[in-house]
């Protein structure tokens, strides 16, 4: 397998410096953001690469001799958002990322399935958490229709360019668990749409990432190494669907998600937190996670995503990289023993 880093945490420095950070961690891959919620900071010549072989070759030359190569593109966003300035922008970013991946000799684009509004003419998204009433199922029927149309079209584009599109199973999206994956494939007949197995979002939903990998098998195209710690005392009081977020003001440091939508401040007494690998689940667990991925594809791309706010950018990557390397070494040793 190829172990690397999703580059968003390194957007504070130029690409060559980011590559050195990753190489110094003992990792060999970089998953590069190419639009959606975040700008394509490390692909400043995006438009030129789509048109010019010289621009493409100049960009790829940046990686020569670094020991780090591109390990997929990432375009997480909401291509189904009912507001055109967000939905159409993110949808086009996905299409452009598929074309860019083809130009760069890549085979994977990571994104999200998206989430529409609850009815025609809606201006805000509507995530049905628990469809216990018939009106909620009406909303879901409408949303699945919107999703199926978009992903049928996108799957055709991906197939034309020989690119696999890997959907992160992220809540507040139409596809966020195993049953949803199967439903999307059934509705669209997709051959080039599958899953990016980000364990973190499965953990807090009380799912088992290893079991999900085993279940989905070849539909798992890529993986993210990110951990979650359940804060049991708070979870016992608030549950994992706690909405105690605070709206950040315009004069605070905040992340734009498209249009006039922004990421909120995380709950103070959170039921769960994103943490670096090993701070929620030990190395033995991550060894079994890698084993499950290896059984699907020995060349699986597995990239660290760092969102542990208690650790600095490099500090968090160092903690996660050590756990990931140790898990990989343990897997390799066990495979040699059984060979």
C-alpha positions as a printed NumPy array, in Angstrom:
array([[  0.   ,   0.   ,   0.   ],
       [  1.008,   3.63 ,  -0.481],
       [  0.891,   5.723,   2.682],
       [  0.61 ,   9.495,   2.469],
       [ -1.031,  12.721,   3.608],
       [ -4.052,  14.692,   2.458],
       [ -2.498,  18.077,   1.779],
       [ -5.104,  20.482,   3.22 ],
       [ -3.215,  20.701,   6.534],
       [ -0.14 ,  21.827,   4.569],
       [ -1.844,  24.597,   2.589],
       [  0.102,  27.086,   4.723],
       [  3.287,  26.383,   2.74 ],
       [  4.326,  25.974,  -0.91 ],
       [  4.063,  22.544,  -2.515],
       [  7.83 ,  21.797,  -2.454],
       [  7.9  ,  22.441,   1.294],
       [  4.819,  20.276,   1.798],
       [  6.501,  17.436,  -0.085],
       [  9.557,  17.694,   2.177],
       [  7.347,  17.497,   5.277],
       [  5.733,  14.317,   3.958],
       [  9.055,  12.742,   2.981],
       [ 10.487,  13.543,   6.424],
       [  7.52 ,  11.669,   7.947],
       [  8.617,   8.537,   6.09 ],
       [  5.558,   8.636,   3.808],
       [  5.429,   8.584,   0.024],
       [  2.082,  10.   ,  -1.13 ],
       [  0.246,  13.314,  -1.251],
       [ -3.487,  13.558,  -1.877],
       [ -3.974,  16.977,  -3.45 ],
       [ -7.009,  19.189,  -2.946],
       [ -8.428,  20.389,  -6.267],
       [-11.55 ,  22.362,  -5.327],
       [-14.882,  22.047,  -3.582],
       [-14.883,  23.348,  -0.025],
       [-11.198,  24.309,  -0.286],
       [ -9.218,  25.967,  -3.085],
       [ -6.63 ,  24.109,  -5.138],
       [ -3.724,  25.801,  -3.335],
       [ -1.096,  23.336,  -4.539],
       [ -2.236,  23.312,  -8.18 ],
       [ -1.808,  26.973,  -9.197],
       [ -1.568,  26.055, -12.895],
       [ -4.775,  23.954, -12.903],
       [ -6.253,  25.554, -16.038],
       [ -2.991,  25.38 , -17.95 ],
       [ -2.452,  21.706, -17.081],
       [ -5.834,  20.851, -18.595],
       [ -4.731,  22.326, -21.916],
       [ -0.943,  22.204, -22.085],
       [  1.375,  19.201, -22.006],
       [  4.236,  21.533, -21.117],
       [  2.343,  22.889, -18.096],
       [  1.487,  19.342, -17.043],
       [  5.101,  18.204, -17.345],
       [  6.367,  21.263, -15.436],
       [  3.949,  20.496, -12.617],
       [  4.87 ,  16.812, -12.426],
       [  8.556,  17.765, -12.413],
       [  8.031,  19.363,  -8.985],
       [  7.72 ,  15.838,  -7.553],
       [ 10.886,  14.474,  -9.171],
       [ 13.487,  13.387,  -6.641],
       [ 11.293,  14.158,  -3.61 ],
       [ 10.345,  10.571,  -2.796],
       [  6.705,  11.696,  -2.777],
       [  4.223,  11.283,  -5.602],
       [  0.58 ,  12.202,  -6.118],
       [ -1.756,   9.751,  -4.365],
       [ -5.136,  10.828,  -5.69 ],
       [ -6.97 ,  14.134,  -5.926],
       [ -9.512,  15.451,  -3.417],
       [-12.511,  17.619,  -4.29 ],
       [-14.757,  17.36 ,  -1.226],
       [-17.8  ,  19.596,  -1.535],
       [-21.556,  19.526,  -2.067],
       [-22.302,  19.113,  -5.789],
       [-26.024,  18.735,  -4.998],
       [-26.422,  21.921,  -2.973],
       [-29.709,  23.644,  -3.959],
       [-28.055,  27.063,  -4.212],
       [-26.519,  27.332,  -7.676],
       [-23.498,  29.349,  -6.582],
       [-22.475,  26.428,  -4.369],
       [-23.875,  23.303,  -6.028],
       [-22.912,  24.133,  -9.614],
       [-19.479,  25.364,  -8.543],
       [-18.728,  22.18 ,  -6.59 ],
       [-20.144,  19.953,  -9.344],
       [-17.934,  21.634, -11.932],
       [-14.95 ,  21.288,  -9.598],
       [-15.546,  17.52 ,  -9.538],
       [-15.744,  17.367, -13.32 ],
       [-12.558,  19.433, -13.635],
       [-10.831,  17.218, -11.073],
       [-11.692,  14.107, -13.076],
       [-10.146,  15.699, -16.161],
       [ -7.12 ,  16.843, -14.175],
       [ -6.616,  13.371, -12.712],
       [ -6.535,  11.946, -16.213],
       [ -4.006,  14.552, -17.316],
       [ -1.761,  13.797, -14.312],
       [ -1.883,  10.029, -14.724],
       [ -3.974,   9.572, -11.589],
       [ -6.753,   7.033, -11.09 ],
       [ -8.683,   8.397,  -8.102],
       [-10.736,  11.486,  -7.25 ],
       [-12.106,  11.717,  -3.696],
       [-15.274,  13.712,  -3.087],
       [-18.639,  13.564,  -1.321],
       [-21.996,  12.398,  -2.639],
       [-23.612,  15.743,  -1.796],
       [-26.914,  16.717,  -0.22 ],
       [-29.852,  18.481,  -1.943],
       [-32.634,  20.515,  -0.411],
       [-35.76 ,  18.725,   0.716],
       [-37.993,  19.745,  -2.205],
       [-37.899,  21.611,  -5.536],
       [-37.118,  25.287,  -5.017],
       [-35.354,  24.763,  -1.677],
       [-32.415,  27.027,  -0.847],
       [-30.93 ,  25.096,   2.087],
       [-29.837,  21.487,   2.423],
       [-31.996,  19.016,   4.345],
       [-30.333,  16.024,   6.001],
       [-32.907,  13.44 ,   7.097],
       [-31.251,  11.839,  10.11 ],
       [-34.037,   9.373,  10.939],
       [-36.88 ,   8.807,   8.484],
       [-39.483,   7.532,  10.933],
       [-42.356,   9.436,   9.295],
       [-43.709,   9.28 ,   5.748],
       [-42.916,  12.938,   4.995],
       [-39.235,  12.247,   5.629],
       [-39.324,   9.383,   3.131],
       [-40.899,  11.776,   0.604],
       [-37.913,  14.068,   1.106],
       [-35.508,  11.173,   0.626],
       [-37.272,  10.034,  -2.553],
       [-36.815,  13.507,  -4.009],
       [-33.177,  13.731,  -2.882],
       [-32.265,  10.332,  -4.266],
       [-33.722,  11.366,  -7.615],
       [-31.496,  14.439,  -7.675],
       [-28.469,  12.405,  -6.611],
       [-29.057,   9.62 ,  -9.129],
       [-29.244,  12.046, -12.053],
       [-25.991,  13.77 , -11.094],
       [-24.031,  10.614, -10.344],
       [-25.176,   8.826, -13.507],
       [-23.765,  11.706, -15.528],
       [-20.606,  11.933, -13.422],
       [-20.004,   8.193, -13.613],
       [-20.092,   8.396, -17.413],
       [-17.493,  11.17 , -17.361],
       [-15.313,   9.206, -14.946],
       [-15.564,   6.085, -17.106],
       [-14.629,   8.078, -20.205],
       [-11.439,   9.198, -18.438],
       [-10.767,   5.864, -16.662],
       [-11.018,   7.519, -13.23 ],
       [-12.543,   6.011, -10.087],
       [-14.531,   8.511,  -7.994],
       [-14.302,   7.673,  -4.279],
       [-17.103,   9.053,  -2.08 ],
       [-16.322,   9.825,   1.55 ],
       [-19.06 ,   8.347,   3.763],
       [-19.686,  11.672,   5.458],
       [-22.872,  12.432,   7.415],
       [-24.892,  15.391,   6.107],
       [-24.6  ,  13.752,   2.685],
       [-27.074,  11.517,   0.886],
       [-24.535,   8.644,   1.024],
       [-23.064,   8.14 ,   4.485],
       [-23.256,   4.416,   5.244],
       [-23.027,   1.011,   3.601],
       [-26.702,   0.732,   2.644],
       [-26.509,   4.146,   0.938],
       [-23.534,   3.015,  -1.156],
       [-25.457,   0.034,  -2.454],
       [-28.529,   2.177,  -3.13 ],
       [-26.53 ,   4.71 ,  -5.186],
       [-24.955,   1.951,  -7.273],
       [-28.364,   0.322,  -7.793],
       [-30.019,   3.587,  -8.868],
       [-27.224,   4.667, -11.214],
       [-25.643,   1.468, -12.467],
       [-22.325,   3.203, -11.754],
       [-19.116,   1.373, -12.594],
       [-16.645,   4.099, -11.604],
       [-18.182,   5.383,  -8.362],
       [-17.261,   3.809,  -5.033],
       [-15.962,   4.726,  -1.596],
       [-13.142,   6.548,   0.111],
       [-13.057,   4.718,   3.431],
       [-12.545,   7.488,   5.994],
       [-12.716,   5.57 ,   9.263],
       [-13.371,   8.649,  11.411],
       [-16.957,   9.285,  10.324],
       [-17.778,   5.611,  10.751],
       [-16.407,   5.538,  14.294],
       [-18.691,   8.263,  15.602],
       [-21.7  ,   6.652,  13.925],
       [-20.842,   3.482,  15.902],
       [-19.909,   1.645,  12.712],
       [-16.856,  -0.612,  12.401],
       [-14.569,   0.535,   9.563],
       [-12.951,  -2.897,   9.256],
       [-16.362,  -4.56 ,   8.878],
       [-17.387,  -1.934,   6.313],
       [-14.248,  -2.567,   4.24 ],
       [-14.935,  -6.298,   4.341],
       [-18.548,  -5.738,   3.3  ],
       [-17.944,  -3.279,   0.456],
       [-14.82 ,  -5.014,  -0.867],
       [-13.935,  -3.785,  -4.363],
       [-16.201,  -0.752,  -3.965],
       [-13.514,   0.67 ,  -1.637],
       [-11.227,   2.678,  -3.917],
       [ -9.146,   4.713,  -1.459],
       [ -8.831,   5.313,   2.294],
       [ -8.266,   8.091,   4.824],
       [ -6.396,   7.536,   8.086],
       [ -8.185,   9.691,  10.668],
       [ -9.198,   8.726,  14.179],
       [-12.041,   9.669,  16.542],
       [-12.19 ,   9.711,  20.318],
       [-15.62 ,   9.279,  21.906],
       [-15.87 ,  11.449,  25.04 ],
       [-18.036,   9.017,  26.962],
       [-19.306,  11.332,  29.702],
       [-20.475,  13.96 ,  27.219],
       [-21.791,  11.365,  24.78 ],
       [-23.863,   9.884,  27.587],
       [-25.528,  13.278,  28.061],
       [-25.747,  14.679,  24.538],
       [-25.405,  11.754,  22.118],
       [-23.247,  11.856,  19.013],
       [-25.716,  14.082,  17.102],
       [-25.243,  17.019,  19.482],
       [-25.75 ,  20.39 ,  17.729],
       [-24.032,  22.694,  20.252],
       [-22.006,  24.461,  17.575],
       [-21.28 ,  28.21 ,  17.696],
       [-21.609,  30.494,  14.683],
       [-18.3  ,  32.266,  14.022],
       [-18.429,  35.968,  13.236],
       [-16.952,  37.675,  10.185],
       [-13.99 ,  39.006,  12.182],
       [-13.008,  35.516,  13.404],
       [-10.87 ,  33.012,  11.548],
       [-13.38 ,  30.805,   9.723],
       [-13.505,  28.526,   6.69 ],
       [-15.821,  29.348,   3.797],
       [-17.8  ,  26.366,   2.468],
       [-19.199,  28.138,  -0.598],
       [-21.491,  31.131,  -1.06 ],
       [-22.193,  32.6  ,   2.364],
       [-21.842,  29.323,   4.27 ],
       [-19.082,  28.862,   6.859],
       [-17.765,  26.16 ,   9.159],
       [-18.917,  26.635,  12.759],
       [-16.942,  26.34 ,  15.981],
       [-16.864,  22.814,  17.405],
       [-18.909,  22.191,  20.6  ],
       [-16.99 ,  22.97 ,  23.795],
       [-18.153,  19.842,  25.653],
       [-18.09 ,  17.623,  22.614],
       [-19.427,  14.085,  22.555],
       [-16.598,  13.144,  20.232],
       [-13.545,  14.682,  18.573],
       [-11.376,  14.057,  15.547],
       [ -7.958,  12.986,  16.832],
       [ -4.654,  11.835,  15.401],
       [ -4.225,   8.115,  14.776],
       [ -3.647,   6.214,  18.   ],
       [ -5.454,   8.711,  20.22 ],
       [ -8.807,   7.019,  19.685],
       [ -7.862,   3.511,  18.543],
       [ -4.54 ,   1.782,  19.085],
       [ -1.956,   0.587,  16.576],
       [ -3.363,  -2.94 ,  16.669],
       [ -6.703,  -1.624,  15.405],
       [ -5.062,   0.292,  12.568],
       [ -3.093,  -2.823,  11.636],
       [ -6.373,  -4.672,  11.115],
       [ -7.774,  -1.698,   9.19 ],
       [ -4.794,  -1.845,   6.827],
       [ -5.142,  -5.618,   6.568],
       [ -8.75 ,  -5.281,   5.42 ],
       [ -7.735,  -2.67 ,   2.847],
       [ -4.808,  -4.823,   1.69 ],
       [ -7.151,  -7.733,   1.07 ],
       [ -9.215,  -5.485,  -1.214],
       [ -6.251,  -3.928,  -3.008],
       [ -2.561,  -4.394,  -2.056],
       [ -1.889,  -1.043,  -3.793],
       [ -4.548,   0.872,  -1.858],
       [ -3.851,   4.591,  -1.304],
       [ -4.122,   5.413,   2.423],
       [ -3.682,   9.079,   3.343],
       [ -3.569,  10.757,   6.751],
       [ -6.108,  13.523,   7.288],
       [ -5.096,  15.708,  10.241],
       [ -7.905,  17.483,  12.104],
       [ -6.77 ,  17.054,  15.705],
       [ -7.052,  20.642,  16.998],
       [ -5.057,  19.817,  20.143],
       [ -1.937,  19.199,  18.029],
       [ -0.04 ,  21.486,  15.672],
       [  0.095,  20.849,  11.945],
       [  3.421,  19.021,  11.936],
       [  3.049,  17.566,  15.433],
       [ -0.244,  15.933,  14.512],
       [  1.17 ,  14.51 ,  11.311],
       [  4.141,  13.094,  13.208],
       [  1.886,  11.337,  15.732],
       [ -0.36 ,   9.92 ,  13.016],
       [  2.51 ,   8.919,  10.725],
       [  4.242,   6.896,  13.448],
       [  1.07 ,   4.922,  14.187],
       [  0.407,   4.366,  10.482],
       [  3.985,   3.256,   9.793],
       [  3.957,   0.935,  12.818],
       [  0.633,  -0.567,  11.733],
       [  1.971,  -1.09 ,   8.218],
       [  5.124,  -2.752,   9.559],
       [  3.045,  -5.05 ,  11.769],
       [  0.882,  -5.985,   8.793],
       [  3.917,  -6.681,   6.622],
       [  5.459,  -8.857,   9.344],
       [  2.27 , -10.892,   9.72 ],
       [  2.004, -11.355,   5.962],
       [  5.597, -12.608,   5.816],
       [  4.909, -15.084,   8.603],
       [  1.919, -16.549,   6.78 ],
       [  3.575, -16.543,   3.338]])
